[in-house]
Amino acid sequence: MKTTAKTGNRSYIEGSFSGIISILLLFASKLNENLNYNLALSLIPVFFSVLSIIKFKKNNSGRISVRESSKIGTGVFLVSSIWCIPYLFFGSNNQYSEFIPMILISSIIVGLIVGFLIGLILKK
């Protein structure tokens, strides 16, 4: 019986790394008000999605479907945004707490789009 790689494992691991690095950048931008990390914060989940999809393809004998890459991209973005929710409560003085459902929904949509596009590019 052949075992294949799991999409959820990749999403949790890479999404956690993405979330932790995003939180560190958010706190660093809070310490130094002159620095603006918006572009970096936007590209961190994209980078980890690409990395995760490539690792999944390598572990799955070089095969990946667009559906699997969409799942991984969505998972990475969702886990990353879940990691950033405590910052929204404690680090921003509760001024962004009403936007949390919108942030989660937008991260799912962006994760689907990024995963789908990466899957189309990597599928051969």
Secondary structure, 3 states (H helix, E strand, C coil): CCCCCCHHHHHHHHHHHHHHHHHHHHHHHHHCCCCCCHHHHHHHHHHHHHHHHHHHHHHCCCCCCHHHHHHHHHHHHHHHHHHHHHHHHHHCCCCCHHHHHHHHHHHHHHHHHHHHHHHHHHCC
